[in-house]
């Protein structure tokens, strides 16, 4: 690979030849006495922050509680954990937690970094975050933030051909499942996986490349072939592929112009600024910044009803819990109990802070854990 991120016959075979006992953080649910498979059990929701995936929720949906044809939930727990471990190792991150890069909120305390260092910027859309993994056989899997794994049916797989004409394999893309904006006639836009990053392509590790080089690799190896031959894309594909632009941070204002808003095919969420001298780092990155122009701030919490409360008693407020010290979940704030959240005790919910109070936005089935307390404070600054 050259310094611009181009691949030169760099395809390497990648396999997972470890035995099950060799894989770190491996845990299987206890066997049932009735002999039934564990993936038929009801999901367990932990009140603590264990970071351990212990049960598959058979009701998990791929996109906003809708069934997407050609995409199915993987219910084989062994396979799910093998994929967790493999993706974590590819990202050089945890094998028991969603292994992705997380920016911090751009604030008055850290904005000076943008002036003192070289940065690039990419836009992000609203949607559900996934890691899209193409294994060594070409099978496509997607992992969401709750670590549920979905698989594309063979007859409805996404066509991805590399620049050398061979099928794309051993690749991990970081992106958002979203929809294009509605047309003027009110028709829903196409369901799309919008690529905003990657840390592996055709068996080549991209984690040491900067964001611009990573995007360039995916543009050249995957997107260029799809754009050059759009007629060869199968109408049976469950979703389309698209990729964000990456520009010098000094051009960030271009993303905020009315012209960009008209051209951007998706619901705009934020801008993310990446230092040009650093690669893909799994976990919270304090030199990668996220900025949104929205006046209301959204965060995720675990909704908890007070222990003293008993069903049937009058309850006017519930508790919002966040991740605190030692990865434990602690009380952060309270929220007015409305009809919308009365049945969501123990669930992860997204709330916005407006008019000096937290207001329910939506349930987050794609997450197992709330935001950290420090991340929430940063969001509110």
C-alpha positions, 0 to 999 in steps of 0.5 A: 500500500502506498502513502495515499492509501492505494492497494498494490496486490495486497490481498491477504488470506484471513482466517480465524483458526483459533479454537473456541477455547482460545478466544478471549472474553468468551462466555456462553449462556448457561444451558437450559434444563429443558434442553432448548436452545438458548437463543429461544430464551427471553433476553436478559437486561443487566442493571450493571455495565458488564460489557458482556453479550450474553443473550440474543434478542430474537425480536431484534430488528435490523432497521427501526423495528421494520423487517428488511427483506433479505436481512436476517438475524443470526441466532447461532450464539457461537457464530455471533461470539466468533464474529464479535472476537474477529471484528474486535481483533480487526479493530484492535479493540475490545472483543466484548463491546462494539469495536468502533471509533467514538468522537467527543463533542466539539466544545470551547475547551477543545476547539483550539485543536482544530487551529493547531493541527491539520484536520479533515472533516466528514458529514454524518447522517441520522440512522443506525450505526453498523459495522459491515463485515465481508468475510473470506467467503464473501458472506456479508454480516452487520453488527449493530451497537447492541452487538446483534449480528445480521446476515444478508441472504445469499440470493440478495447479497450486495455486489462488491467487486474490487479494482482487480475484478475479484469479489471483495472479501475480508473487509470491514466498513463503518457506517450508518443504515439510513434512508434517502430523503423523501422525494417531492412526491412523498415516496420514501427514499432508498434504504442505504448503508452510508459508509463513513469509515473503514478499518479493513479492505480486502484483507489489508489493515487500514487502522494506521491510515488517516481518515482521508486515506481510508475513505480513498481506499474504499472509494477506489476498491469498492465504490468506483466499480459500483458507480462505473457499472450501475446497471449491474447492481441487482435490484434484489439488494436489500440496501444500496451502498454510498460513501461520504465525502472527506474534505480539509477541515477548512472547508467545513463551511461548505457542508453547512451551506444551503447548497450542500443541504440540498445535495446531501441525500440524507437527513444530516446529523453532524460533522466529525473532525479527524486529525490528519496524522492519526489512524482509526483508534477503537474507543473514545478518541479525545482528538476526534470531534463531533459538531452538530448545529442542533440546539437540543442535545440528545443522549442515551440513558437506561430508564429505571423505575425507583426500587420502592415503586410497585406496579399500580402505585402512582409514579410521576418521575423515573430515573435516568442512569448513565455509565459512571466510574468502574463501568457501573451504571449510576443515577444521573437525572430524572424524567417525567413519567409519560405514557410513552415510557411507562412500559420501558423500565430497564430499557435504553432510551434516547432523550433530548435536553430542552427547556431545562429538562430531559424529554423522551425521544425514542427507544434505542433497541440498537444499544445495550448500554447508556452513554457515559456520564462524562460524555453527557456532560460534554454534550451539554457544554 
